[in-house]
Amino acid sequence: MAILRNMNTDAAYNCLIAAGVTVYGACGAMGNIFAESGFNPRNLEDLCEERLGRKYTDDTYTEAVDSGEISRELFLHPMGDSRQYGYGLCQWTSAGRKAGLYDLAKKKGVSIGDPTMQIEYMISELQSKYRSVFYVLKTAKTVQEASDAFLTKFEQPMDTGSGVKSKRAFYGEQYYMLYQSENEKEEETMSLISNSGHDENGRYSGGRAGDQTGTEWALIPWYSRPWKCVLRYPNSAVRAKIAELAVKAAKNDLVGYDQSQRDTYWQHLKASNYDPSQITVACEADCSAGVIANVRAVGYLLDIDALKNLKATYTGDMRKAFKAAGFLVLTESKYLNGPDYLLEGDVLLNDGAHTATNVENGRYSGGTSGTNTNTGSGSNNARNNVSDGQKWLNSNYGDKLLKFCGAKLSVDGDYGTKSRWAALAVWKDLMNRRYGAKLDPTNKNFFESCKKVASKATVSHGSQGTFTLLVQFILSAKGFYFSAMDALCGDGLTAAIKSYQKSKGLEADGYCGANTWYALFN
C-alpha cells in the first residue's frame, strides 16, 4: 500500500500540528498509524474478522457497531472472553481504550469509524494518559525519535524490535516528504489561492460557526495538493468575479469551515445580495460547498443560467458539472504543478478530495490581476518578514486600516509608527469583535484597559490565526523572530517569545499574555 496524502492524513497532520506537535512528531505518529491501519478508520484487525464466526468486513462490522447489532460489551470483547483485537486508525485493542473510543462516538453522535472523532480521541489520550509520548512528539527533532516513542509507548505491539522501528520510521519519512512543503513555501513562488480547509481545531467538523482563527477560510500561498485538473471559465469577467467572491469570503471572519454545516454559507450568501462581504451572520462552508456557492452566485450576479443551475454537489462530481456549465478542464502539467500559468478565478480540483480558487494571474498566464490580495509568508529574515506582515495586514484588514488609520501600509519592511499603529488597530478591533471588548482602534496607545483584556488573546505553542501573526510581525521587527510568517506558533515563535520576554525582564514562559502584549506594543 502506497503512502498517499488524503483527507484522513490531512486531518491527522493538521490536528497534531494544532495540538503543538512538531512536523517530525506528526509524521512519526502518522507512520505508525499507517502501519497499524493503512489510515483506514474502519479497519478491523484481520484475525478478529476470521474468528468471529461470521463474515464481517471493515464496513459491515462498523455499521453493526453503529446500529447496535454489536453491543458495547461485544465491541470491547469481540470473542466474549479475554482475547482482544484492534479497531480503527490506531488499532485500539484493550477494553479500556476501546471503551473510551466507543463512548466518545456515542457522545458525539457519529460513527465509530469517524476519522475526525478518532483523531480527537488519539490526541486526548496523548494529552492525558500518554503525556511522555506527547512530550516527545512536541519536542522531536527527527521522525525516528517520534516514531520510536509512538511505537513503544502508545501503540505497544508485541514486536517493537529494530526491524519494526525502521519500517515505521520509513513510513513517517514518506509523510514528512509529503508534508514538509507546508513549512517551506518560497517567496518567489508565492501566488494566492482562496482556501477553505479546516475548522478552528484543525478538524473537518464540530467547530463553532464563523472563522475563529482567521485560517478556516483564508488566502494562502498556492501549494500542491496535488491538483488533478484546473476548471477555467472562458470569459475573463466571469473569472474575475469568481476570484472577487473567493477573496471576500476569505476575508470575512463570519464565514468559517464545518462539513456538517456546509450549506449555511450558501443560504447567507443568497440573503446578502450574493456578496460574501455583506454576510453578517456566522455561517460555514467546506472546500467544495464554498467554491460551488460562489460560482452559482456569479451566475445570479451576471445572469448566466448555466452557472445559476450548476449541478455540482461535492469534489467528486465538480469536474463533470463544471464542464457541463461551460468550464474548460485543463490537465496539462503546467497548470497543475505551479501557479505561473493560472488565471484569477481558476478552480483547482483534486477529485473527491479538495478544491480551492486561484485569485491571482500567474506570471506567465498573460493576464493582469485586478484584485489586490498580496500577502506574505515564508521569508527567512526579519526585514522581509516585516514586509510580509505589511502585505498581510493590507490584504486581510485593508478596510480596517482605512477606517481606523486612514490608509493602508507602505510595504517597505520598515516597522515604524504607522506599522505599529496598524498592528494595534487590528488587535483592538479583533478583541472587540471576538471578545466584546470596548477598545478604540483609532487610539494609538496600549493603555491598562488593553492590558486587562489581553489575556484573552494569549498566544502559545499550537496557537494559530491573526493574533499569532501579529506576534510574528512585531517580534520580526524587534529582531527576535526570523522564521516563516505562517500565523502558527511553533517551536521557532515560542523560542522567540521566550527570548523577548527574557530581554524585558518578564517570565520567560513562551506565552504571549497580558504582560508580553503590553511590552510588545509599548
Secondary structure, DSSP 8 states (H G I E B T S, - for coil): ------HHHHHHHHHHHHTT--HHHHHHHHHHHHHHHTT-TT-B-HHHHHHTSS---HHHHHHHHHHTSS-HHHHHSTTSSS----BTTTTB-SHHHHHHHHHHHHHHT--TT-HHHHHHHHHHHHHHTTHHHHHHHHH-SSHHHHHHHIIIIII--S--SHHHHHHHHHHHHHHHHHHGGGG---GGG--EEEEE---TTSSSSS--SS-SSS-SEEEEE---S---EEEE-S-HHHHHHHHHHHHHHHH-TTEEE-GGGTTHHHHHHHTTTT-GGG--S-EEE-HHHHHHHHHHHHHHHHT-HHHHT----STTTHHHHHHHTT-EEE--HHHHS-STT--TT-EEEETTTEEEEE-S--TTSS----S---------SHHHHHHHHHHHHHHHHHHHHHHHTSS----SS---HHHHHHHHHHHHHHHHHHH-----TT-----HHHHHHGGGG-B-TT-BSHHHHHHHHHHHHTTS--S---SB--HHHHHHHHHHHHHTTS--SS-B-HHHHHHHH-
